[in-house]
Amino acid sequence: MNPLIIAHRGASGYLPEHTLPAKALAGVMGADYLEQDLVATADDELVVLHDIYLDRVTDVAACFPQRQRHDGRYYVRDFSLQELRTLNVRERVNADGSAVYPRRYPSCSGEFRIHTFAEEIKFIREFNAATGGAIGIYPEIKRPAWHQSEGVDITLQVLQQLALHGYRQHSDSVFIQCFDARELRRIRHELQCPLRLVQLTADNSRGESDTDYGDLASVAGLRQLAHTVDAIAPWIHQLYQREAGEAPGSTDLAQNARDAGLYVHPYTFRADELPAGFAAFDDLVRFFAFELQVDALFTDFPDRVAKVLSERHG
């Protein structure tokens, strides 16, 4: 069975990330799930943006030049939904203004806007009805501890929105993801959420949360994790190893996770950011899909993943 295709921020290899046009394109390209990163606004609305910051993906500095915090960043939490709707969403840039992915869609023309979680759920339902599809949702609760420090329990808001839109059973087409292991335990065991949960993992140096991902990735850590979540979503570099001059090989993580009863959903497969040891995007996908046999892949290029996966049935 082929792995699921998770459109990472939509078809973000082609159109600005987390915009509805990027989500529509991903649906047409064959994505099984669309990802929503969720952040709270000043008026406690949930909007779909990858970061708690605005300056790398919008024209906020030009529109609201005096609204940055002491660190020079513009925070979603400092703006109302009405204010956010006035911003143009663009391709992601670095701190110096240069494009993170120079060959991607460059426009900041006003054609791409910020939208809410509820609006995206409605869009997906209407898209499925129009196409006969069954695309699911894959929300990420961003920085829950930080949001708590800002006076909002973003986790409760996310779960309430999901219940309001009919996502209440483990079999429903939704995965909830988070980097914070403590928050996932709260969701499952304290809040009694029956939906499928996913533990995101990364290198500890990235500072995604205070979770120790090394401990989680151990055999004992994975077995313990399986009492809380249904899957792990590791950074792709955590799943393969490569000696100089040799072909990539598997680490033990994928097999250990499966032995613990967990699905494996690695991120992120980008045609314009190949990891060391892979000369072509198709080779990268084949290795993870056919050799490691992962259960899902997060990708900015859902059409290209779908094309590779079709080889198995070609």
Secondary structure, 3 states (H helix, E strand, C coil): CCCEEEECCCCCCCCCCCCHHHHHHHHHCCCCEEEEEEEECCCCCEEECCCCECCCCECHHHHCCCCCCCCCCCEHHHCCHHHHCCCCECCCECCCCCECCCCCCCCCCCCCCCCEHHHHHHHHHHHHHHHCCCCEEEEEECCHHHHHHCCCCHHHHHHHHHHHCCCCCCCCCEEEEECCHHHHHHHHHHCCCCCEEEEECCCHHHCCCCCCHHHHCCHHHHHHHCCCCCEEECEHHHCEECCCCCCCEECCHHHHHHHCCCEECCECECCCCCCCCCCCHHHHHHHHHHHCCCCEEEECCHHHHHHHHHHHHC
